Amino acid sequence: MRTSLPRSLVLGGAIATSLCIGYALGAQPHMDEAIAILQSARAELGKAEPNKGGHREKAIGMPPAIEATAFGRKT
């Protein structure tokens, strides 16, 4: 089966465009940065002294709940 050059170019262009659009929709640099900050906060809370009147423990539970919400999971 032979295909013409213009047809092949159009098909190749459509595939390349689809890949670029898919990557653009999947790339979320702000969300990635926010998740990294939450993970850093959890690590810092783990190092903090436990004498905060229960606030430290409550805060330790917050980042996983926020991450779950961001990724659409139930906690």
All heavy atoms as a GROMACS GRO file, in nm:
protein
  542
    1MET      N    1   0.084  -0.118   0.000
    1MET     CA    2   0.000   0.000   0.000
    1MET      C    3   0.088   0.124   0.000
    1MET      O    4   0.172   0.140   0.087
    1MET     CB    5  -0.090  -0.002   0.124
    1MET     CG    6  -0.176   0.117   0.139
    1MET     SD    7  -0.280   0.092   0.285
    1MET     CE    8  -0.367   0.241   0.284
    2ARG      N    9   0.069   0.210  -0.095
    2ARG     CA   10   0.148   0.333  -0.104
    2ARG      C   11   0.063   0.451  -0.061
    2ARG      O   12  -0.054   0.460  -0.095
    2ARG     CB   13   0.195   0.354  -0.246
    2ARG     CG   14   0.300   0.255  -0.289
    2ARG     CD   15   0.353   0.290  -0.422
    2ARG     NE   16   0.401   0.428  -0.420
    2ARG     CZ   17   0.497   0.473  -0.497
    2ARG    NH1   18   0.555   0.395  -0.584
    2ARG    NH2   19   0.536   0.598  -0.490
    3THR      N   20   0.124   0.537   0.017
    3THR     CA   21   0.055   0.661   0.055
    3THR      C   22   0.133   0.778  -0.004
    3THR      O   23   0.254   0.772  -0.020
    3THR     CB   24   0.048   0.676   0.208
    3THR    OG1   25   0.180   0.674   0.260
    3THR    CG2   26  -0.034   0.566   0.271
    4SER      N   27   0.064   0.881  -0.034
    4SER     CA   28   0.128   0.997  -0.094
    4SER      C   29   0.205   1.076   0.011
    4SER      O   30   0.176   1.067   0.130
    4SER     CB   31   0.023   1.085  -0.161
    4SER     OG   32  -0.062   1.139  -0.063
    5LEU      N   33   0.302   1.149  -0.035
    5LEU     CA   34   0.384   1.231   0.054
    5LEU      C   35   0.301   1.334   0.130
    5LEU      O   36   0.314   1.346   0.253
    5LEU     CB   37   0.497   1.298  -0.024
    5LEU     CG   38   0.591   1.388   0.058
    5LEU    CD1   39   0.660   1.307   0.166
    5LEU    CD2   40   0.691   1.456  -0.032
    6PRO      N   41   0.213   1.408   0.066
    6PRO     CA   42   0.132   1.506   0.142
    6PRO      C   43   0.047   1.439   0.250
    6PRO      O   44   0.034   1.492   0.360
    6PRO     CB   45   0.044   1.571   0.036
    6PRO     CG   46   0.117   1.553  -0.093
    6PRO     CD   47   0.190   1.423  -0.079
    7ARG      N   48  -0.007   1.323   0.216
    7ARG     CA   49  -0.089   1.253   0.316
    7ARG      C   50  -0.004   1.210   0.436
    7ARG      O   51  -0.046   1.222   0.551
    7ARG     CB   52  -0.155   1.132   0.250
    7ARG     CG   53  -0.255   1.064   0.337
    7ARG     CD   54  -0.325   0.956   0.260
    7ARG     NE   55  -0.431   0.898   0.340
    7ARG     CZ   56  -0.512   0.806   0.300
    7ARG    NH1   57  -0.500   0.758   0.178
    7ARG    NH2   58  -0.605   0.760   0.378
    8SER      N   59   0.116   1.162   0.409
    8SER     CA   60   0.207   1.121   0.516
    8SER      C   61   0.248   1.241   0.602
    8SER      O   62   0.257   1.231   0.725
    8SER     CB   63   0.332   1.056   0.459
    8SER     OG   64   0.300   0.937   0.391
    9LEU      N   65   0.272   1.354   0.538
    9LEU     CA   66   0.310   1.475   0.612
    9LEU      C   67   0.196   1.524   0.700
    9LEU      O   68   0.219   1.565   0.815
    9LEU     CB   69   0.355   1.585   0.516
    9LEU     CG   70   0.487   1.561   0.444
    9LEU    CD1   71   0.513   1.672   0.342
    9LEU    CD2   72   0.601   1.551   0.543
   10VAL      N   73   0.075   1.520   0.649
   10VAL     CA   74  -0.040   1.562   0.729
   10VAL      C   75  -0.057   1.469   0.848
   10VAL      O   76  -0.080   1.513   0.961
   10VAL     CB   77  -0.168   1.566   0.642
   10VAL    CG1   78  -0.292   1.582   0.729
   10VAL    CG2   79  -0.159   1.678   0.542
   11LEU      N   80  -0.046   1.339   0.825
   11LEU     CA   81  -0.058   1.242   0.935
   11LEU      C   82   0.051   1.262   1.039
   11LEU      O   83   0.025   1.263   1.159
   11LEU     CB   84  -0.054   1.100   0.879
   11LEU     CG   85  -0.068   0.988   0.981
   11LEU    CD1   86  -0.200   0.998   1.055
   11LEU    CD2   87  -0.054   0.853   0.913
   12GLY      N   88   0.175   1.281   0.993
   12GLY     CA   89   0.286   1.305   1.085
   12GLY      C   90   0.266   1.433   1.165
   12GLY      O   91   0.294   1.438   1.285
   13GLY      N   92   0.219   1.537   1.097
   13GLY     CA   93   0.192   1.664   1.166
   13GLY      C   94   0.083   1.650   1.271
   13GLY      O   95   0.092   1.706   1.380
   14ALA      N   96  -0.021   1.572   1.238
   14ALA     CA   97  -0.130   1.551   1.334
   14ALA      C   98  -0.081   1.475   1.457
   14ALA      O   99  -0.118   1.509   1.570
   14ALA     CB  100  -0.244   1.476   1.267
   15ILE      N  101   0.002   1.375   1.435
   15ILE     CA  102   0.056   1.299   1.549
   15ILE      C  103   0.145   1.388   1.635
   15ILE      O  104   0.134   1.388   1.758
   15ILE     CB  105   0.133   1.175   1.498
   15ILE    CG1  106   0.034   1.075   1.437
   15ILE    CG2  107   0.213   1.111   1.611
   15ILE    CD1  108   0.098   0.959   1.366
   16ALA      N  109   0.232   1.466   1.573
   16ALA     CA  110   0.321   1.555   1.648
   16ALA      C  111   0.241   1.659   1.727
   16ALA      O  112   0.271   1.687   1.844
   16ALA     CB  113   0.418   1.625   1.553
   17THR      N  114   0.138   1.714   1.666
   17THR     CA  115   0.053   1.812   1.734
   17THR      C  116  -0.017   1.749   1.854
   17THR      O  117  -0.024   1.809   1.961
   17THR     CB  118  -0.050   1.871   1.636
   17THR    OG1  119   0.021   1.932   1.528
   17THR    CG2  120  -0.139   1.973   1.703
   18SER      N  121  -0.067   1.628   1.836
   18SER     CA  122  -0.134   1.558   1.946
   18SER      C  123  -0.040   1.536   2.063
   18SER      O  124  -0.079   1.554   2.179
   18SER     CB  125  -0.188   1.424   1.898
   18SER     OG  126  -0.285   1.442   1.799
   19LEU      N  127   0.082   1.497   2.034
   19LEU     CA  128   0.180   1.476   2.141
   19LEU      C  129   0.211   1.605   2.215
   19LEU      O  130   0.219   1.608   2.338
   19LEU     CB  131   0.308   1.415   2.085
   19LEU     CG  132   0.297   1.271   2.036
   19LEU    CD1  133   0.426   1.228   1.966
   19LEU    CD2  134   0.267   1.178   2.152
   20CYS      N  135   0.226   1.714   2.141
   20CYS     CA  136   0.256   1.844   2.204
   20CYS      C  137   0.141   1.890   2.291
   20CYS      O  138   0.162   1.940   2.402
   20CYS     CB  139   0.288   1.948   2.098
   20CYS     SG  140   0.445   1.919   2.014
   21ILE      N  141   0.020   1.876   2.242
   21ILE     CA  142  -0.097   1.917   2.320
   21ILE      C  143  -0.110   1.832   2.446
   21ILE      O  144  -0.136   1.883   2.554
   21ILE     CB  145  -0.226   1.911   2.234
   21ILE    CG1  146  -0.222   2.020   2.129
   21ILE    CG2  147  -0.350   1.922   2.322
   21ILE    CD1  148  -0.333   2.011   2.027
   22GLY      N  149  -0.088   1.703   2.433
   22GLY     CA  150  -0.095   1.614   2.549
   22GLY      C  151   0.008   1.651   2.654
   22GLY      O  152  -0.021   1.652   2.773
   23TYR      N  153   0.128   1.684   2.611
   23TYR     CA  154   0.232   1.724   2.706
   23TYR      C  155   0.195   1.857   2.773
   23TYR      O  156   0.210   1.872   2.894
   23TYR     CB  157   0.367   1.738   2.637
   23TYR     CG  158   0.475   1.788   2.730
   23TYR    CD1  159   0.531   1.703   2.824
   23TYR    CD2  160   0.518   1.919   2.726
   23TYR    CE1  161   0.627   1.749   2.912
   23TYR    CE2  162   0.613   1.966   2.813
   23TYR     CZ  163   0.668   1.880   2.905
   23TYR     OH  164   0.763   1.926   2.993
   24ALA      N  165   0.146   1.952   2.696
   24ALA     CA  166   0.110   2.083   2.751
   24ALA      C  167   0.000   2.070   2.855
   24ALA      O  168   0.000   2.139   2.957
   24ALA     CB  169   0.068   2.177   2.640
   25LEU      N  170  -0.097   1.985   2.830
   25LEU     CA  171  -0.206   1.967   2.927
   25LEU      C  172  -0.158   1.895   3.052
   25LEU      O  173  -0.211   1.917   3.160
   25LEU     CB  174  -0.321   1.889   2.862
   25LEU     CG  175  -0.396   1.962   2.751
   25LEU    CD1  176  -0.500   1.869   2.689
   25LEU    CD2  177  -0.462   2.087   2.803
   26GLY      N  178  -0.060   1.807   3.038
   26GLY     CA  179  -0.010   1.730   3.152
   26GLY      C  180   0.090   1.806   3.237
   26GLY      O  181   0.107   1.777   3.355
   27ALA      N  182   0.160   1.902   3.180
   27ALA     CA  183   0.261   1.978   3.253
   27ALA      C  184   0.194   2.081   3.343
   27ALA      O  185   0.122   2.167   3.295
   27ALA     CB  186   0.356   2.046   3.156
   28GLN      N  187   0.214   2.067   3.472
   28GLN     CA  188   0.157   2.161   3.568
   28GLN      C  189   0.266   2.204   3.666
   28GLN      O  190   0.274   2.154   3.778
   28GLN     CB  191   0.042   2.096   3.643
   28GLN     CG  192  -0.072   2.056   3.552
   28GLN     CD  193  -0.188   2.000   3.630
   28GLN    OE1  194  -0.197   2.013   3.752
   28GLN    NE2  195  -0.279   1.936   3.560
   29PRO      N  196   0.353   2.295   3.624
   29PRO     CA  197   0.466   2.332   3.708
   29PRO      C  198   0.426   2.391   3.843
   29PRO      O  199   0.493   2.368   3.943
   29PRO     CB  200   0.544   2.432   3.623
   29PRO     CG  201   0.446   2.483   3.523
   29PRO     CD  202   0.349   2.370   3.499
   30HIS      N  203   0.316   2.464   3.848
   30HIS     CA  204   0.276   2.525   3.976
   30HIS      C  205   0.228   2.418   4.073
   30HIS      O  206   0.258   2.425   4.194
   30HIS     CB  207   0.167   2.631   3.953
   30HIS     CG  208   0.214   2.747   3.871
   30HIS    ND1  209   0.308   2.837   3.915
   30HIS    CD2  210   0.182   2.786   3.746
   30HIS    CE1  211   0.332   2.926   3.822
   30HIS    NE2  212   0.256   2.897   3.717
   31MET      N  213   0.154   2.320   4.022
   31MET     CA  214   0.108   2.211   4.110
   31MET      C  215   0.227   2.127   4.156
   31MET      O  216   0.233   2.086   4.272
   31MET     CB  217   0.006   2.123   4.037
   31MET     CG  218  -0.130   2.187   4.021
   31MET     SD  219  -0.211   2.223   4.178
   31MET     CE  220  -0.255   2.058   4.230
   32ASP      N  221   0.322   2.102   4.067
   32ASP     CA  222   0.441   2.026   4.105
   32ASP      C  223   0.518   2.098   4.215
   32ASP      O  224   0.564   2.036   4.311
   32ASP     CB  225   0.531   2.002   3.984
   32ASP     CG  226   0.467   1.911   3.880
   32ASP    OD1  227   0.375   1.834   3.917
   32ASP    OD2  228   0.509   1.918   3.763
   33GLU      N  229   0.532   2.229   4.202
   33GLU     CA  230   0.603   2.309   4.302
   33GLU      C  231   0.527   2.309   4.435
   33GLU      O  232   0.586   2.298   4.542
   33GLU     CB  233   0.624   2.452   4.253
   33GLU     CG  234   0.701   2.540   4.348
   33GLU     CD  235   0.846   2.497   4.368
   33GLU    OE1  236   0.900   2.427   4.282
   33GLU    OE2  237   0.904   2.536   4.471
   34ALA      N  238   0.395   2.319   4.428
   34ALA     CA  239   0.315   2.318   4.550
   34ALA      C  240   0.328   2.185   4.624
   34ALA      O  241   0.342   2.182   4.747
   34ALA     CB  242   0.168   2.344   4.517
   35ILE      N  243   0.328   2.074   4.551
   35ILE     CA  244   0.345   1.943   4.613
   35ILE      C  245   0.483   1.933   4.677
   35ILE      O  246   0.497   1.880   4.788
   35ILE     CB  247   0.323   1.830   4.510
   35ILE    CG1  248   0.179   1.832   4.459
   35ILE    CG2  249   0.360   1.694   4.567
   35ILE    CD1  250   0.073   1.806   4.563
   36ALA      N  251   0.586   1.983   4.610
   36ALA     CA  252   0.721   1.981   4.667
   36ALA      C  253   0.727   2.062   4.797
   36ALA      O  254   0.791   2.021   4.895
   36ALA     CB  255   0.822   2.034   4.566
   37ILE      N  256   0.660   2.176   4.800
   37ILE     CA  257   0.657   2.259   4.920
   37ILE      C  258   0.586   2.187   5.034
   37ILE      O  259   0.629   2.189   5.149
   37ILE     CB  260   0.592   2.396   4.891
   37ILE    CG1  261   0.685   2.478   4.801
   37ILE    CG2  262   0.560   2.471   5.018
   37ILE    CD1  263   0.621   2.602   4.742
   38LEU      N  264   0.474   2.118   5.002
   38LEU     CA  265   0.401   2.042   5.104
   38LEU      C  266   0.488   1.930   5.161
   38LEU      O  267   0.488   1.904   5.282
   38LEU     CB  268   0.272   1.985   5.046
   38LEU     CG  269   0.161   2.085   5.022
   38LEU    CD1  270   0.049   2.020   4.941
   38LEU    CD2  271   0.107   2.138   5.153
   39GLN      N  272   0.562   1.862   5.074
   39GLN     CA  273   0.648   1.755   5.121
   39GLN      C  274   0.760   1.809   5.209
   39GLN      O  275   0.796   1.748   5.310
   39GLN     CB  276   0.704   1.677   5.002
   39GLN     CG  277   0.596   1.597   4.930
   39GLN     CD  278   0.642   1.540   4.797
   39GLN    OE1  279   0.740   1.584   4.740
   39GLN    NE2  280   0.565   1.445   4.748
   40SER      N  281   0.813   1.925   5.174
   40SER     CA  282   0.915   1.990   5.256
   40SER      C  283   0.857   2.030   5.392
   40SER      O  284   0.922   2.013   5.496
   40SER     CB  285   0.970   2.112   5.184
   40SER     OG  286   1.059   2.183   5.266
   41ALA      N  287   0.735   2.083   5.391
   41ALA     CA  288   0.670   2.124   5.516
   41ALA      C  289   0.650   2.002   5.607
   41ALA      O  290   0.673   2.010   5.728
   41ALA     CB  291   0.537   2.190   5.487
   42ARG      N  292   0.610   1.889   5.550
   42ARG     CA  293   0.590   1.768   5.630
   42ARG      C  294   0.722   1.724   5.694
   42ARG      O  295   0.726   1.688   5.811
   42ARG     CB  296   0.535   1.656   5.544
   42ARG     CG  297   0.501   1.533   5.627
   42ARG     CD  298   0.456   1.413   5.548
   42ARG     NE  299   0.360   1.446   5.445
   42ARG     CZ  300   0.358   1.387   5.327
   42ARG    NH1  301   0.445   1.295   5.296
   42ARG    NH2  302   0.267   1.420   5.239
   43ALA      N  303   0.831   1.734   5.619
   43ALA     CA  304   0.962   1.696   5.673
   43ALA      C  305   1.002   1.790   5.787
   43ALA      O  306   1.054   1.744   5.891
   43ALA     CB  307   1.066   1.700   5.562
   44GLU      N  308   0.979   1.918   5.771
   44GLU     CA  309   1.013   2.015   5.876
   44GLU      C  310   0.926   1.994   6.001
   44GLU      O  311   0.974   2.006   6.113
   44GLU     CB  312   0.999   2.158   5.825
   44GLU     CG  313   1.102   2.196   5.721
   44GLU     CD  314   1.245   2.188   5.773
   44GLU    OE1  315   1.270   2.226   5.889
   44GLU    OE2  316   1.331   2.142   5.697
   45LEU      N  317   0.799   1.964   5.981
   45LEU     CA  318   0.710   1.938   6.095
   45LEU      C  319   0.756   1.813   6.171
   45LEU      O  320   0.746   1.808   6.294
   45LEU     CB  321   0.566   1.920   6.048
   45LEU     CG  322   0.494   2.048   6.007
   45LEU    CD1  323   0.366   2.014   5.931
   45LEU    CD2  324   0.463   2.133   6.129
   46GLY      N  325   0.806   1.716   6.099
   46GLY     CA  326   0.856   1.595   6.163
   46GLY      C  327   0.978   1.622   6.252
   46GLY      O  328   0.999   1.553   6.351
   47LYS      N  329   1.054   1.725   6.219
   47LYS     CA  330   1.174   1.761   6.296
   47LYS      C  331   1.142   1.854   6.413
   47LYS      O  332   1.223   1.868   6.504
   47LYS     CB  333   1.275   1.831   6.206
   47LYS     CG  334   1.329   1.745   6.094
   47LYS     CD  335   1.418   1.828   6.004
   47LYS     CE  336   1.456   1.754   5.879
   47LYS     NZ  337   1.531   1.838   5.784
   48ALA      N  338   1.025   1.916   6.411
   48ALA     CA  339   0.989   2.014   6.514
   48ALA      C  340   0.966   1.947   6.649
   48ALA      O  341   0.932   1.828   6.657
   48ALA     CB  342   0.863   2.090   6.472
   49GLU      N  343   0.984   2.024   6.755
   49GLU     CA  344   0.958   1.975   6.890
   49GLU      C  345   0.809   1.950   6.909
   49GLU      O  346   0.727   2.028   6.860
   49GLU     CB  347   1.006   2.078   6.994
   49GLU     CG  348   1.156   2.100   6.993
   49GLU     CD  349   1.232   1.978   7.040
   49GLU    OE1  350   1.184   1.907   7.131
   49GLU    OE2  351   1.341   1.954   6.985
   50PRO      N  352   0.772   1.843   6.980
   50PRO     CA  353   0.630   1.810   6.996
   50PRO      C  354   0.558   1.888   7.106
   50PRO      O  355   0.459   1.843   7.159
   50PRO     CB  356   0.633   1.661   7.026
   50PRO     CG  357   0.764   1.639   7.091
   50PRO     CD  358   0.858   1.738   7.028
   51ASN      N  359   0.608   2.005   7.143
   51ASN     CA  360   0.548   2.082   7.252
   51ASN      C  361   0.469   2.201   7.199
   51ASN      O  362   0.483   2.313   7.246
   51ASN     CB  363   0.659   2.130   7.348
   51ASN     CG  364   0.760   2.219   7.281
   51ASN    OD1  365   0.761   2.234   7.160
   51ASN    ND2  366   0.847   2.280   7.360
   52LYS      N  367   0.383   2.178   7.106
   52LYS     CA  368   0.309   2.287   7.042
   52LYS      C  369   0.160   2.283   7.073
   52LYS      O  370   0.078   2.338   7.000
   52LYS     CB  371   0.327   2.282   6.889
   52LYS     CG  372   0.471   2.275   6.842
   52LYS     CD  373   0.549   2.398   6.881
   52LYS     CE  374   0.690   2.389   6.825
   52LYS     NZ  375   0.789   2.446   6.909
   53GLY      N  376   0.121   2.216   7.178
   53GLY     CA  377  -0.019   2.212   7.218
   53GLY      C  378  -0.110   2.140   7.119
   53GLY      O  379  -0.226   2.175   7.104
   54GLY      N  380  -0.057   2.043   7.048
   54GLY     CA  381  -0.137   1.966   6.953
   54GLY      C  382  -0.139   2.025   6.812
   54GLY      O  383  -0.186   1.960   6.719
   55HIS      N  384  -0.088   2.147   6.796
   55HIS     CA  385  -0.089   2.210   6.665
   55HIS      C  386   0.006   2.141   6.568
   55HIS      O  387  -0.025   2.130   6.449
   55HIS     CB  388  -0.053   2.359   6.676
   55HIS     CG  389  -0.154   2.437   6.754
   55HIS    ND1  390  -0.281   2.461   6.708
   55HIS    CD2  391  -0.146   2.495   6.877
   55HIS    CE1  392  -0.347   2.532   6.798
   55HIS    NE2  393  -0.268   2.554   6.902
   56ARG      N  394   0.121   2.095   6.618
   56ARG     CA  395   0.217   2.025   6.533
   56ARG      C  396   0.154   1.898   6.476
   56ARG      O  397   0.162   1.872   6.355
   56ARG     CB  398   0.343   1.990   6.612
   56ARG     CG  399   0.442   1.906   6.536
   56ARG     CD  400   0.561   1.869   6.628
   56ARG     NE  401   0.644   1.770   6.568
   56ARG     CZ  402   0.632   1.639   6.588
   56ARG    NH1  403   0.538   1.592   6.668
   56ARG    NH2  404   0.712   1.554   6.528
   57GLU      N  405   0.089   1.821   6.561
   57GLU     CA  406   0.029   1.695   6.518
   57GLU      C  407  -0.083   1.720   6.416
   57GLU      O  408  -0.097   1.648   6.317
   57GLU     CB  409  -0.026   1.617   6.637
   57GLU     CG  410   0.082   1.556   6.725
   57GLU     CD  411   0.154   1.658   6.813
   57GLU    OE1  412   0.100   1.768   6.837
   57GLU    OE2  413   0.268   1.629   6.855
   58LYS      N  414  -0.161   1.825   6.440
   58LYS     CA  415  -0.267   1.858   6.346
   58LYS      C  416  -0.208   1.900   6.211
   58LYS      O  417  -0.256   1.860   6.105
   58LYS     CB  418  -0.353   1.970   6.403
   58LYS     CG  419  -0.471   2.006   6.316
   58LYS     CD  420  -0.557   2.114   6.381
   58LYS     CE  421  -0.672   2.152   6.291
   58LYS     NZ  422  -0.751   2.261   6.347
   59ALA      N  423  -0.102   1.978   6.216
   59ALA     CA  424  -0.037   2.025   6.093
   59ALA      C  425   0.028   1.910   6.017
   59ALA      O  426   0.030   1.910   5.894
   59ALA     CB  427   0.066   2.132   6.125
   60ILE      N  428   0.081   1.811   6.088
   60ILE     CA  429   0.143   1.696   6.022
   60ILE      C  430   0.038   1.623   5.937
   60ILE      O  431   0.069   1.572   5.829
   60ILE     CB  432   0.209   1.602   6.124
   60ILE    CG1  433   0.338   1.666   6.176
   60ILE    CG2  434   0.237   1.465   6.064
   60ILE    CD1  435   0.404   1.589   6.289
   61GLY      N  436  -0.085   1.617   5.982
   61GLY     CA  437  -0.190   1.549   5.906
   61GLY      C  438  -0.243   1.629   5.789
   61GLY      O  439  -0.310   1.574   5.702
   62MET      N  440  -0.213   1.758   5.783
   62MET     CA  441  -0.269   1.842   5.677
   62MET      C  442  -0.207   1.817   5.539
   62MET      O  443  -0.282   1.801   5.442
   62MET     CB  444  -0.258   1.989   5.714
   62MET     CG  445  -0.349   2.027   5.830
   62MET     SD  446  -0.331   2.198   5.878
   62MET     CE  447  -0.428   2.276   5.751
   63PRO      N  448  -0.076   1.811   5.522
   63PRO     CA  449  -0.021   1.792   5.387
   63PRO      C  450  -0.072   1.666   5.316
   63PRO      O  451  -0.109   1.675   5.200
   63PRO     CB  452   0.130   1.788   5.409
   63PRO     CG  453   0.151   1.873   5.529
   63PRO     CD  454   0.031   1.843   5.618
   64PRO      N  455  -0.081   1.549   5.382
   64PRO     CA  456  -0.135   1.433   5.309
   64PRO      C  457  -0.280   1.455   5.264
   64PRO      O  458  -0.317   1.414   5.154
   64PRO     CB  459  -0.127   1.320   5.409
   64PRO     CG  460  -0.020   1.361   5.505
   64PRO     CD  461  -0.030   1.511   5.512
   65ALA      N  462  -0.360   1.522   5.345
   65ALA     CA  463  -0.499   1.549   5.307
   65ALA      C  464  -0.504   1.645   5.189
   65ALA      O  465  -0.585   1.628   5.098
   65ALA     CB  466  -0.576   1.606   5.426
   66ILE      N  467  -0.416   1.745   5.189
   66ILE     CA  468  -0.413   1.841   5.078
   66ILE      C  469  -0.366   1.771   4.951
   66ILE      O  470  -0.421   1.791   4.844
   66ILE     CB  471  -0.322   1.960   5.113
   66ILE    CG1  472  -0.382   2.039   5.230
   66ILE    CG2  473  -0.301   2.050   4.993
   66ILE    CD1  474  -0.288   2.140   5.290
   67GLU      N  475  -0.262   1.686   4.961
   67GLU     CA  476  -0.214   1.613   4.845
   67GLU      C  477  -0.323   1.522   4.790
   67GLU      O  478  -0.342   1.512   4.668
   67GLU     CB  479  -0.092   1.529   4.882
   67GLU     CG  480   0.034   1.610   4.905
   67GLU     CD  481   0.150   1.523   4.948
   67GLU    OE1  482   0.156   1.406   4.906
   67GLU    OE2  483   0.234   1.572   5.024
   68ALA      N  484  -0.395   1.457   4.878
   68ALA     CA  485  -0.503   1.367   4.834
   68ALA      C  486  -0.610   1.445   4.758
   68ALA      O  487  -0.660   1.401   4.655
   68ALA     CB  488  -0.563   1.294   4.952
   69THR      N  489  -0.641   1.564   4.808
   69THR     CA  490  -0.739   1.648   4.740
   69THR      C  491  -0.688   1.691   4.604
   69THR      O  492  -0.762   1.688   4.504
   69THR     CB  493  -0.771   1.773   4.826
   69THR    OG1  494  -0.821   1.730   4.952
   69THR    CG2  495  -0.873   1.861   4.758
   70ALA      N  496  -0.561   1.728   4.597
   70ALA     CA  497  -0.501   1.772   4.470
   70ALA      C  498  -0.501   1.661   4.366
   70ALA      O  499  -0.517   1.686   4.248
   70ALA     CB  500  -0.361   1.823   4.494
   71PHE      N  501  -0.484   1.537   4.412
   71PHE     CA  502  -0.479   1.424   4.319
   71PHE      C  503  -0.612   1.352   4.307
   71PHE      O  504  -0.622   1.250   4.242
   71PHE     CB  505  -0.370   1.325   4.361
   71PHE     CG  506  -0.231   1.378   4.341
   71PHE    CD1  507  -0.148   1.398   4.449
   71PHE    CD2  508  -0.186   1.410   4.215
   71PHE    CE1  509  -0.021   1.448   4.431
   71PHE    CE2  510  -0.058   1.459   4.196
   71PHE     CZ  511   0.025   1.478   4.304
   72GLY      N  512  -0.717   1.403   4.375
   72GLY     CA  513  -0.849   1.346   4.363
   72GLY      C  514  -0.868   1.214   4.436
   72GLY      O  515  -0.951   1.133   4.400
   73ARG      N  516  -0.789   1.192   4.542
   73ARG     CA  517  -0.801   1.068   4.620
   73ARG      C  518  -0.873   1.098   4.749
   73ARG      O  519  -0.873   1.210   4.798
   73ARG     CB  520  -0.662   1.012   4.653
   73ARG     CG  521  -0.582   0.973   4.533
   73ARG     CD  522  -0.452   0.908   4.573
   73ARG     NE  523  -0.375   0.990   4.665
   73ARG     CZ  524  -0.254   1.036   4.639
   73ARG    NH1  525  -0.196   1.012   4.527
   73ARG    NH2  526  -0.190   1.110   4.728
   74LYS      N  527  -0.932   0.994   4.807
   74LYS     CA  528  -0.995   1.008   4.938
   74LYS      C  529  -0.893   0.973   5.045
   74LYS      O  530  -0.813   0.884   5.028
   74LYS     CB  531  -1.116   0.916   4.951
   74LYS     CG  532  -1.231   0.957   4.861
   74LYS     CD  533  -1.350   0.870   4.884
   74LYS     CE  534  -1.464   0.916   4.794
   74LYS     NZ  535  -1.585   0.838   4.816
   75THR      N  536  -0.899   1.046   5.158
   75THR     CA  537  -0.807   1.015   5.268
   75THR      C  538  -0.869   0.917   5.363
   75THR      O  539  -0.986   0.897   5.369
   75THR     CB  540  -0.768   1.144   5.345
   75THR    OG1  541  -0.888   1.207   5.392
   75THR    CG2  542  -0.689   1.236   5.256
   0.00000   0.00000   0.00000
